[in-house]
């Protein structure tokens, strides 16, 4: 490998009718909401500014949790494929032919 200190990464965004719905930033926020149960604390945990009022509890809906899970699985599979292609680029080229 020519650059052993480099690791491939991809930005994944799921869009509906051309409008982004979830990407890395939103996924980090949803993961944190699921973990800490507070949008204010989740935003701080995810490194995202949040200026809303504090106080309540926040949880993900079942649909939100399914969306997050689908996004995480897609990202995981893509990063595995990227890693394999980076580690053996000649094999990736052969698969495309």
N, C-alpha and C positions, 0 to 999 in steps of 0.2 A: 504494500500500500504506500502510495506516495506521500500522503498527509495523515499520519497516524493520530495526530492530535485533533483532527476535525471529525465531527459527528453530524450526519445529515439530519435536518429537521424540516418539517413542512408546516405551513399554516393551513389549517382546515377551517372552512366556514360553510355552514349549512344555510342555504337561502331558500326562500319561498317566493316564487314569481319574481326573482331577481332582487329581492330584499333580504339582506343578511338577517338571520334569526339567531344563530349561535356560532360563536368562534371561541378562541382561546380565552379572551377576557370574560365573556359571559359564562363560559364553563367554569373558570376559576371562581367566579362569584357564586354560581349555583352549588358548586362543591362546598364552598365555605358556608353558605346558608344551611345546607344539609347537615354540616358538622356542628355549627355553633348556634343555629336557630335564631339568629338575629341579623337583619339586613345590615344594620350599622356596623356590628362587629364583624360580619362576613366581609363587608367592603374593606374594612381596615385590614383584615386577615389576608385578603386577596390583593391588597395594594391599590385599591380603587377608591377614589374620593366619593363620599356620600354626604349630602347635606340635609337629609330629611330628619323629621322629629324622631326622638328615641323612645324606647319604652316597651314596645310590643314584641311578641314572639313571631317568628317567621318560619314557615316550613314549605317544602316543595310539594306541589301537587303530584299526583301519580303521573300525569302527563309530563310534567317538568322533569321528574325523575327518569322516566323512560327516554325523554329527549336527551338528557345528560348522559345516560348509559349508552345510547346509540352513538352519540358524538364521541364518547371516550373509547368505545370499541373500534369505531372507524379510525380514529387517530392512532390507537395502539397498533392496528393491523397495518396502517400506512407506514408508521415508523419502523415496524419489523421489516416490511418490504424494502424500505429505503436503506436500512442497515445491511440487509442481505445484498442489495445492489451495490452499495458502497464497498463492502468487504470483497466482493467478487464481481467487479464490473464486466468482465468478459462473459460471465454466465448470464448476466442481465441482457447483454447485447445479443447473445445467442437466442434467448427466449423471445426477443422481439422479432427476430428474423423469420 
